[in-house]
Amino acid sequence: MPNCCDRCFSEPLIKQFIEASGKRGNCDYCGNTDVPINDVDEVGEFVREGVLRYYEDAANNVHYETAEGGYTMSTDTMTEILSDLDIFDSSHFDPGDLVDDLADDDGTGYVRQDPYGPLPGEPEEIDDWNQFCETVRNSRRFTAFLTRDESSHDESHPHQFMQHLAAFFNNAFMIASIGAGRRLYRARLMRGEGRLRHEDITSPPITETRNNRMSPAGISFFYGCLEPETSIAEVRSSVGDRVAIGEFEVLRDLRILDLSQPIEGSISIFSEDYSFSYEEYVKPFLRHFVADIAKPIRPHEADILYVPTQVFTEFIRFHSFQEPFMPNVFGDQTARIPESFNIDGIMFPSSLRSGGTNIVLFRGPDISVSCHAHPRDAWLRYYRYSIHEVRSITYTAARVRRR
C-alpha cells in the first residue's frame, strides 16, 4: 500500500495527522525520503471525514429531475472537491495521483451542507439586522414590534427578528452569570466638584439621564466597566481631565447577555471541532452584530445611530428567556420544567479601549447601596472612588481604503 508524507500537504491538520502515526520512510508521491509518512488509505479516510463536515451527498437534500437526468443544482465528486481544496503543497510535485487515491471516488455527487440556504459567510441574520436598523431609525420606532398576524414567520419583521435573535443568543449559551464578589467600575468627569457622594457616582437619577448606547434619555441604567482603565476611556476624557472612578461590588449573581467574548478565527474542516452552521453562519453574524453595536459613535450622531441598540435592549430586557435542557447525572439530555427568567444586563466590547469590556445593568439609582448601608434588594455595593488625572491618550489607526 503506497504511503504519502507530511510534505505532500499544506493543510496543518493533515500534516499533524500524518506525523502522529509515528512512521518514517519514503513518500511514494512526492519522492521525499526519511520523512513522516502514513498509509494513503488512512490519510484518505481522515481527509474525507473533514470534507463531509462541509459537504454532503446531494441525494440527501437536492431535488433530482428524472426527466433531465440530473440534480437541479451542480454537484462535485470527491475527486473534484479535493482538487479544488488548497490542501496540497504542489510546489514540488503534481498531486494528481495522490488526489485520486485519497478520494477513493465512487462517482457520488456532493453539495455543500444546507444547499438551499444563504451562502456560507453571508447569514440571513446580517441582512435582517441591517434592515431592522434601517426600519427603527428611519421608518417606525415605537410601533416596530406591532404585528397584525402573531403567527407570521417572516423573520425579517422587527418583532419576529427580535424573537429569533433572543432564541439565537439563548441557544448559543451566550447568557452568562456574573457572580457575587466581582468588582465593577463606573467613572465620571470631575467639573470642579468637591467630595462626591454615592448618589453622585451610581446610576443617574431619571432627571439627569441622557441619550446612551443602550437607553434613551429618561431611562436610568448603570453603565460600568470590568476594568478601571476602560471606564476612563468611556467617559471620553481628554489630557488634563480629572476622572473619578467608583468601585462597586456585585452582591448577587447577575444574568448577563455576554457579547464581550472574542470570536475565534475560522476552524479548518479537518478539525473535529468544526461545525458547519456555527462556522459558516453563527460566527459571521456575531462578528458583524457585535462590531455594529459596539462601534464608536460621534455625539452629534447619537440621537439616530443609538436607536437600534436602544430598541434591541428594550426588547431583550423584557424578553422571557427559558432555561436550556440540562444534562442529568447519567449524561444524557433530560428536559426539565422550563424556568423563565429575565436578564439583568449586557456585556459588550469597549469601542474606546482595546480589550476593555463594558457592562450595562438594567436598573436605576436603587441598583446600589453604600458600604455602610444594608443591601436590601440592591445588586451592587458601592465602596469608594479614586481621582485620576489623564496624562496621555494613545491613538491607533489602520488604513481602510486609498483614494
C-alpha positions as CSV (number, residue, x, y, z in Angstrom):
1,M,0.0,0.0,0.0
2,P,1.5,3.4,-1.0
3,N,2.4,6.0,1.6
4,C,2.1,9.7,1.5
5,C,4.1,12.1,3.7
6,D,3.5,15.3,5.6
7,R,5.4,17.3,2.9
8,C,2.7,16.5,0.3
9,F,0.3,18.8,2.2
10,S,0.0,22.4,3.1
11,E,-3.0,21.9,5.5
12,P,-1.6,21.8,9.0
13,L,-4.1,19.3,10.5
14,I,-3.4,16.8,7.8
15,K,0.3,17.2,8.3
16,Q,-0.3,16.7,12.1
17,F,-2.4,13.5,11.4
18,I,0.5,12.0,9.4
19,E,3.1,13.0,11.9
20,A,1.0,11.4,14.7
21,S,1.4,8.0,13.1
22,G,5.0,7.9,14.2
23,K,6.1,6.3,11.0
24,R,9.0,7.4,8.9
25,G,10.0,6.4,5.4
26,N,9.9,7.3,1.8
27,C,7.0,9.0,0.2
28,D,5.5,7.3,-2.9
29,Y,4.1,10.5,-4.3
30,C,6.4,13.5,-3.8
31,G,9.6,11.4,-3.6
32,N,10.9,12.8,-0.2
33,T,12.9,10.3,1.8
34,D,13.1,9.7,5.6
35,V,10.1,11.8,6.3
36,P,6.9,11.3,8.4
37,I,4.6,9.0,6.4
38,N,1.3,7.2,6.7
39,D,-0.8,4.8,4.6
40,V,-2.7,6.7,1.9
41,D,-5.9,4.9,2.8
42,E,-5.7,6.1,6.4
43,V,-5.0,9.6,5.3
44,G,-7.8,9.4,2.8
45,E,-10.3,8.4,5.4
46,F,-9.2,11.4,7.6
47,V,-9.4,13.8,4.6
48,R,-12.8,12.6,3.5
49,E,-14.2,12.9,7.1
50,G,-13.1,16.5,7.0
51,V,-14.7,17.1,3.6
52,L,-18.0,15.7,4.8
53,R,-18.1,18.3,7.6
54,Y,-18.7,20.9,4.9
55,Y,-20.2,18.8,2.1
56,E,-23.0,16.3,1.9
57,D,-24.3,13.7,-0.5
58,A,-26.6,15.6,-2.9
59,A,-29.2,12.8,-2.7
60,N,-29.9,13.9,0.9
61,N,-31.4,17.3,0.1
62,V,-31.2,18.2,-3.6
63,H,-34.1,17.6,-6.0
64,Y,-33.4,15.1,-8.8
65,E,-35.1,15.6,-12.1
66,T,-35.6,12.2,-13.6
67,A,-36.6,13.7,-17.0
68,E,-33.5,15.8,-17.1
69,G,-31.3,13.0,-15.7
70,G,-29.6,15.0,-13.0
71,Y,-29.8,17.2,-9.9
72,T,-31.3,20.7,-10.0
73,M,-28.0,22.2,-8.9
74,S,-24.4,21.4,-9.8
75,T,-22.6,18.8,-7.8
76,D,-19.0,17.8,-7.4
77,T,-17.3,14.4,-7.0
78,M,-14.9,13.8,-4.2
79,T,-12.0,14.0,-6.7
80,E,-13.2,17.4,-7.9
81,I,-13.6,18.7,-4.3
82,L,-10.1,17.6,-3.3
83,S,-8.6,19.1,-6.5
84,D,-10.2,22.4,-5.7
85,L,-9.2,22.5,-2.0
86,D,-6.0,24.3,-1.2
87,I,-4.5,21.5,0.9
88,F,-1.6,20.2,-1.1
89,D,2.0,21.5,-1.3
90,S,2.1,21.4,-5.1
91,S,5.3,23.5,-5.4
92,H,7.4,20.4,-5.8
93,F,5.2,17.7,-7.2
94,D,1.9,17.1,-9.2
95,P,-0.7,15.9,-6.6
96,G,-2.9,14.3,-9.3
97,D,-2.2,10.7,-8.4
98,L,-2.4,11.4,-4.7
99,V,-5.8,13.1,-5.2
100,D,-7.2,10.1,-7.0
101,D,-6.0,7.7,-4.2
102,L,-7.3,9.9,-1.4
103,A,-10.7,10.5,-3.0
104,D,-11.5,6.8,-3.4
105,D,-14.1,8.2,-5.8
106,D,-17.3,6.2,-6.4
107,G,-18.9,9.0,-8.5
108,T,-21.2,10.3,-5.8
109,G,-22.2,13.9,-6.3
110,Y,-21.7,16.3,-3.3
111,V,-23.0,19.8,-2.5
112,R,-22.3,22.0,0.5
113,Q,-24.4,21.4,3.5
114,D,-27.7,23.5,3.6
115,P,-27.5,23.7,-0.2
116,Y,-30.6,26.0,-0.5
117,G,-29.6,28.3,2.4
118,P,-27.7,31.5,2.2
119,L,-24.1,31.4,1.1
120,P,-21.7,30.5,3.9
121,G,-20.3,33.6,5.5
122,E,-23.5,35.6,4.5
123,P,-26.1,34.6,7.1
124,E,-29.6,36.0,6.6
125,E,-29.4,37.4,10.1
126,I,-26.9,40.1,8.9
127,D,-29.4,41.4,6.3
128,D,-32.2,41.1,8.8
129,W,-30.2,43.1,11.4
130,N,-29.3,45.8,8.8
131,Q,-33.0,46.0,7.8
132,F,-34.1,46.2,11.4
133,C,-31.6,49.1,12.0
134,E,-33.0,50.9,8.9
135,T,-36.6,50.4,10.0
136,V,-36.2,51.7,13.5
137,R,-34.0,54.7,12.5
138,N,-36.0,55.9,9.5
139,S,-39.4,54.3,9.3
140,R,-41.1,53.3,12.5
141,R,-39.8,53.1,16.0
142,F,-42.4,52.9,18.8
143,T,-44.6,50.5,16.8
144,A,-41.8,48.4,15.3
145,F,-42.9,45.3,17.2
146,L,-46.6,45.5,16.4
147,T,-47.8,42.9,14.0
148,R,-51.3,42.0,12.9
149,D,-50.5,38.4,12.5
150,E,-48.8,36.9,15.5
151,S,-48.5,33.6,13.7
152,S,-46.3,35.2,11.0
153,H,-43.0,33.5,10.4
154,D,-41.4,36.4,8.5
155,E,-38.2,36.7,10.4
156,S,-37.3,40.0,8.6
157,H,-40.2,41.6,10.5
158,P,-38.8,43.5,13.6
159,H,-41.0,41.6,16.0
160,Q,-40.1,38.2,14.6
161,F,-36.4,39.1,14.1
162,M,-36.1,40.1,17.8
163,Q,-37.7,36.8,18.9
164,H,-35.4,34.9,16.6
165,L,-32.3,36.9,17.9
166,A,-33.2,36.2,21.6
167,A,-33.6,32.4,20.8
168,F,-30.3,32.6,18.9
169,F,-28.4,34.0,21.9
170,N,-30.1,31.6,24.3
171,N,-29.3,28.5,22.2
172,A,-25.7,29.7,21.7
173,F,-25.2,29.7,25.5
174,M,-24.4,33.4,25.4
175,I,-26.2,34.2,28.6
176,A,-23.6,34.1,31.4
177,S,-23.5,34.8,35.1
178,I,-21.5,37.4,36.9
179,G,-21.0,36.1,40.4
180,A,-21.2,37.9,43.7
181,G,-17.9,39.5,44.7
182,R,-17.0,40.7,41.2
183,R,-15.8,44.4,41.1
184,L,-17.3,46.8,38.6
185,Y,-16.1,50.4,37.9
186,R,-18.0,53.5,36.9
187,A,-16.4,56.8,36.0
188,R,-17.4,60.4,35.8
189,L,-15.6,63.5,34.7
190,M,-14.9,66.0,37.5
191,R,-16.0,69.5,36.8
192,G,-14.8,71.3,39.9
193,E,-17.0,69.4,42.3
194,G,-15.9,68.8,45.9
195,R,-16.3,65.4,47.6
196,L,-18.6,63.0,45.7
197,R,-21.3,61.0,47.4
198,H,-22.5,57.5,46.5
199,E,-25.5,59.1,44.8
200,D,-23.2,61.1,42.5
201,I,-21.5,58.1,41.0
202,T,-24.1,55.4,40.8
203,S,-26.8,55.2,38.1
204,P,-28.1,58.8,37.5
205,P,-31.5,60.0,38.6
206,I,-34.1,60.0,35.9
207,T,-34.0,63.8,35.6
208,E,-30.3,63.6,34.7
209,T,-30.3,60.8,32.2
210,R,-29.2,61.4,28.6
211,N,-29.2,59.5,25.3
212,N,-26.9,56.5,25.6
213,R,-26.0,53.4,23.6
214,M,-28.5,51.1,25.3
215,S,-31.0,53.6,26.8
216,P,-32.7,56.8,25.7
217,A,-33.0,59.9,27.9
218,G,-35.4,59.3,30.7
219,I,-34.4,55.7,31.4
220,S,-31.7,55.2,34.0
221,F,-29.2,52.3,33.6
222,F,-25.9,51.5,35.3
223,Y,-23.1,51.9,32.7
224,G,-19.9,50.4,34.0
225,C,-16.8,48.5,33.0
226,L,-14.9,45.5,34.1
227,E,-11.6,47.5,34.2
228,P,-11.0,50.9,35.8
229,E,-8.9,51.9,32.7
230,T,-11.8,51.2,30.4
231,S,-14.1,53.4,32.5
232,I,-11.7,56.4,32.0
233,A,-11.8,55.9,28.2
234,E,-15.6,55.5,28.1
235,V,-16.2,59.0,29.5
236,R,-14.2,60.3,26.6
237,S,-11.7,62.1,28.8
238,S,-9.0,64.4,27.4
239,V,-5.5,65.1,28.6
240,G,-5.6,67.1,31.8
241,D,-9.1,65.9,32.8
242,R,-9.7,64.6,36.3
243,V,-11.8,61.5,36.4
244,A,-13.5,59.9,39.4
245,I,-13.7,56.1,39.3
246,G,-16.2,54.5,41.6
247,E,-15.7,50.9,42.7
248,F,-18.7,48.6,43.1
249,E,-19.1,45.0,44.3
250,V,-21.6,42.7,42.8
251,L,-23.9,41.4,45.6
252,R,-25.8,38.6,43.9
253,D,-25.4,36.6,40.7
254,L,-26.5,38.6,37.7
255,R,-27.6,37.0,34.4
256,I,-25.9,38.8,31.5
257,L,-26.1,38.6,27.8
258,D,-22.4,38.3,27.1
259,L,-21.4,39.8,23.8
260,S,-17.9,40.5,25.0
261,Q,-16.1,37.2,24.3
262,P,-13.6,37.3,21.4
263,I,-14.9,35.4,18.4
264,E,-12.1,33.0,17.4
265,G,-10.9,32.7,13.9
266,S,-12.2,30.2,11.4
267,I,-11.7,26.5,12.2
268,S,-10.5,24.1,9.5
269,I,-13.0,21.5,8.3
270,F,-10.3,18.9,9.2
271,S,-10.8,19.8,12.9
272,E,-13.2,17.6,15.0
273,D,-14.4,20.9,16.5
274,Y,-15.7,22.2,13.1
275,S,-19.4,22.7,12.9
276,F,-20.8,23.9,9.6
277,S,-23.7,26.0,10.9
278,Y,-21.5,27.6,13.7
279,E,-18.6,28.4,11.4
280,E,-20.5,29.5,8.3
281,Y,-23.5,31.2,9.9
282,V,-23.1,31.9,13.6
283,K,-19.6,33.3,13.6
284,P,-20.0,35.7,10.7
285,F,-23.2,37.1,12.2
286,L,-21.7,37.5,15.7
287,R,-18.7,39.4,14.3
288,H,-21.0,41.7,12.4
289,F,-23.5,42.2,15.2
290,V,-21.0,42.8,18.0
291,A,-18.9,45.2,15.8
292,D,-22.0,47.1,14.9
293,I,-23.4,47.6,18.4
294,A,-20.0,48.5,19.9
295,K,-18.7,50.8,17.2
296,P,-17.9,54.3,18.3
297,I,-20.5,57.0,17.5
298,R,-19.9,60.7,17.5
299,P,-22.1,62.6,20.0
300,H,-23.9,64.6,17.3
301,E,-24.9,61.3,15.6
302,A,-26.1,59.6,18.7
303,D,-29.7,60.6,18.6
304,I,-30.3,58.5,15.5
305,L,-27.5,55.9,15.5
306,Y,-28.2,54.7,19.0
307,V,-31.8,53.9,18.2
308,P,-31.3,50.3,17.1
309,T,-29.3,49.3,20.2
310,Q,-31.8,51.1,22.4
311,V,-34.7,49.2,20.8
312,F,-32.8,45.9,20.9
313,T,-32.0,46.5,24.6
314,E,-35.6,47.3,25.4
315,F,-36.8,44.0,23.8
316,I,-34.0,41.9,25.4
317,R,-34.6,43.4,28.8
318,F,-38.2,42.3,29.0
319,H,-37.9,39.1,27.0
320,S,-38.7,35.9,28.9
321,F,-35.8,33.5,28.4
322,Q,-36.1,29.8,29.2
323,E,-33.5,27.7,30.9
324,P,-32.0,25.3,28.4
325,F,-32.0,21.5,28.5
326,M,-29.7,20.3,31.2
327,P,-27.8,17.0,31.4
328,N,-28.6,14.7,34.2
329,V,-26.1,12.6,36.2
330,F,-26.1,10.0,33.5
331,G,-25.0,12.5,30.9
332,D,-28.0,12.3,28.5
333,Q,-30.2,15.3,27.7
334,T,-33.2,15.5,30.0
335,A,-35.8,18.2,29.7
336,R,-36.7,19.8,33.0
337,I,-39.6,22.1,33.5
338,P,-38.6,25.3,31.8
339,E,-37.8,28.1,34.2
340,S,-38.4,31.6,32.8
341,F,-36.1,34.4,33.6
342,N,-35.2,37.9,32.5
343,I,-31.6,39.1,32.0
344,D,-30.1,41.8,34.2
345,G,-27.8,43.4,31.6
346,I,-25.5,43.2,28.6
347,M,-21.7,43.0,28.4
348,F,-20.0,44.2,25.2
349,P,-16.6,45.2,23.9
350,S,-15.4,48.8,24.5
351,S,-15.1,50.8,21.3
352,L,-12.7,53.2,23.1
353,R,-10.2,50.9,24.7
354,S,-8.9,47.8,23.0
355,G,-9.5,44.7,25.1
356,G,-11.8,46.6,27.5
357,T,-15.3,45.4,28.4
358,N,-18.4,47.4,29.1
359,I,-21.4,46.3,31.1
360,V,-24.8,47.9,31.3
361,L,-27.2,46.8,34.0
362,F,-30.9,47.5,33.7
363,R,-31.6,49.4,36.9
364,G,-31.5,53.0,38.1
365,P,-30.2,54.7,41.2
366,D,-31.5,52.0,43.5
367,I,-29.2,49.4,42.0
368,S,-26.5,50.1,44.6
369,V,-26.1,50.9,48.3
370,S,-23.1,52.5,50.1
371,C,-20.8,50.2,52.0
372,H,-22.4,51.3,55.3
373,A,-26.0,50.6,54.3
374,H,-28.0,47.4,54.4
375,P,-28.1,45.9,50.9
376,R,-31.8,45.1,50.9
377,D,-32.5,44.1,47.3
378,A,-29.6,46.0,45.8
379,W,-27.5,44.4,43.1
380,L,-24.3,46.3,43.9
381,R,-22.4,47.7,46.9
382,Y,-20.5,51.0,46.5
383,Y,-17.2,51.2,48.3
384,R,-15.2,54.2,47.3
385,Y,-13.9,56.3,44.5
386,S,-10.5,57.5,43.4
387,I,-9.4,60.5,41.4
388,H,-7.2,60.1,38.3
389,E,-5.7,62.7,36.1
390,V,-5.4,61.9,32.4
391,R,-1.8,62.3,31.4
392,S,-1.8,61.0,27.8
393,I,-4.0,59.3,25.2
394,T,-2.8,56.8,22.7
395,Y,-4.4,56.6,19.2
396,T,-4.0,53.7,16.7
397,A,-5.2,53.7,13.1
398,A,-5.5,51.3,10.2
399,R,-6.0,52.3,6.6
400,V,-9.3,51.1,5.3
401,R,-9.1,52.4,1.8
402,R,-7.0,54.6,-0.5
403,R,-8.2,57.3,-2.8
